[in-house]
Amino acid sequence: QVHLVESGGGLVQPGGSLKLSCAASQSIVSIYAMGWYRQAPGKQRELVAGITSGRSTNYADSVKGRFSISRDNAKNTVYLQMNSLKPEDTAVYYCKVTQYVGKEYWGQGTQVTVSS
């Protein structure tokens, strides 16, 4: 069982930045992929960014060039740096990890609100 705790969400003005963190309860060395998802009210949960153990990354088209995902194996943590935030980025952001054996775990989510 892997427990994930997200942090770093909050209220920010359009054009501002936030950095989300997702801390895992155990070493992420054995974790194949880590990702950030988001879900806005009335919408389906969608992938925002993902990173593999080999540090390959992928991003949703809507966030390319603005968001950056990274992982620190020594701290068992994955990050999402979000710049140039827009009101449409408002959502609950979730962290997900996928083990090599195929098991998936989700965090509890952190709210990001972009508003003036």
Backbone torsions as a table, in degrees:
resi	resn	phi	psi	omega
1	GLN	NA	129.6	177.3
2	VAL	-113.7	122.4	176.4
3	HIS	-98.5	135.3	-177.2
4	LEU	-120.7	136.7	177.9
5	VAL	-127.8	116.2	177.9
6	GLU	-90.7	151.9	175.6
7	SER	-154.2	166.9	175.4
8	GLY	104.9	-5.2	178.2
9	GLY	-72.0	172.7	178.8
10	GLY	161.2	-165.7	179.2
11	LEU	-101.0	130.7	-179.4
12	VAL	-142.3	149.5	178.1
13	GLN	-78.4	154.9	175.7
14	PRO	-53.9	137.4	-176.9
15	GLY	90.0	-9.5	-178.9
16	GLY	-82.6	-176.6	-177.1
17	SER	-131.1	152.5	171.8
18	LEU	-144.1	153.0	174.4
19	LYS	-124.9	117.3	178.0
20	LEU	-92.4	145.7	176.3
21	SER	-124.6	147.0	176.3
22	CYS	-134.3	109.4	-177.7
23	ALA	-98.5	129.0	179.3
24	ALA	-95.6	151.6	-176.1
25	SER	-79.3	-7.2	179.4
26	GLN	-147.2	172.5	-177.4
27	SER	-55.0	135.9	178.4
28	ILE	-95.0	6.6	178.2
29	VAL	-61.3	-34.3	-178.2
30	SER	-86.4	3.4	-178.2
31	ILE	-95.8	127.4	-176.1
32	TYR	-71.6	-48.8	-174.8
33	ALA	-140.7	148.7	175.8
34	MET	-131.1	144.3	-177.6
35	GLY	-149.2	159.3	173.3
36	TRP	-112.5	132.2	176.9
37	TYR	-122.2	163.5	175.0
38	ARG	-143.8	154.3	179.0
39	GLN	-139.9	117.0	176.6
40	ALA	-92.6	157.5	-179.5
41	PRO	-55.0	130.0	177.2
42	GLY	77.5	4.6	-178.8
43	LYS	-121.2	161.3	177.4
44	GLN	-77.2	154.3	175.6
45	ARG	-68.0	137.3	-177.4
46	GLU	-132.0	151.2	176.3
47	LEU	-72.9	132.1	175.9
48	VAL	-99.2	-51.1	-178.6
49	ALA	-158.6	149.2	178.4
50	GLY	-138.8	155.8	178.2
51	ILE	-144.6	136.2	-179.5
52	THR	-96.0	176.9	178.5
53	SER	-63.7	-26.5	177.0
54	GLY	-86.7	6.3	177.2
55	ARG	69.4	21.2	168.7
56	SER	-72.4	140.3	-176.2
57	THR	-123.7	155.6	171.9
58	ASN	-145.5	150.2	-175.0
59	TYR	-135.8	150.7	169.5
60	ALA	-66.1	145.8	-179.1
61	ASP	-56.8	-33.6	-175.1
62	SER	-69.3	-15.8	-177.2
63	VAL	-118.1	-3.2	-179.5
64	LYS	-57.7	134.2	-179.8
65	GLY	85.6	-11.1	179.7
66	ARG	-115.2	-34.7	-177.6
67	PHE	-108.9	151.6	177.9
68	SER	-141.3	128.6	179.3
69	ILE	-104.5	143.2	178.4
70	SER	-149.6	164.0	178.7
71	ARG	-138.1	143.9	178.4
72	ASP	-121.2	100.4	-176.5
73	ASN	-63.7	-32.5	-179.1
74	ALA	-65.4	-29.0	-179.6
75	LYS	-103.9	3.0	-178.8
76	ASN	53.4	42.5	-171.8
77	THR	-135.8	142.5	171.8
78	VAL	-118.0	143.6	-175.2
79	TYR	-120.3	156.1	170.7
80	LEU	-134.1	107.4	175.7
81	GLN	-87.5	122.5	-176.7
82	MET	-118.0	117.7	179.1
83	ASN	-117.0	164.5	178.1
84	SER	48.8	49.2	-175.5
85	LEU	-66.0	145.7	-178.9
86	LYS	-120.9	156.9	177.9
87	PRO	-54.9	-32.9	-179.8
88	GLU	-72.0	-5.8	173.5
89	ASP	-83.1	-6.1	179.3
90	THR	-62.4	125.0	-177.4
91	ALA	-178.2	172.1	166.7
92	VAL	-89.8	127.8	-177.9
93	TYR	-102.1	131.1	-177.5
94	TYR	-119.4	144.5	174.0
95	CYS	-100.6	140.3	176.3
96	LYS	-135.4	139.5	174.5
97	VAL	-121.8	146.9	178.1
98	THR	-124.5	121.6	179.7
99	GLN	-80.5	163.3	177.0
100	TYR	-60.0	-28.4	179.9
101	VAL	-80.7	-3.1	174.8
102	GLY	101.1	-9.0	-179.9
103	LYS	-72.0	145.7	179.6
104	GLU	-121.9	145.0	177.9
105	TYR	-135.5	143.6	-179.7
106	TRP	-118.5	150.5	171.4
107	GLY	-86.5	179.9	-175.1
108	GLN	-85.9	-12.2	177.7
109	GLY	96.3	152.0	175.7
110	THR	-138.3	136.0	-174.9
111	GLN	-81.9	132.5	172.1
112	VAL	-120.1	123.4	179.3
113	THR	-123.6	123.4	179.2
114	VAL	-111.9	110.3	-174.8
115	SER	-158.9	148.3	175.5
116	SER	-93.5	NA	NA
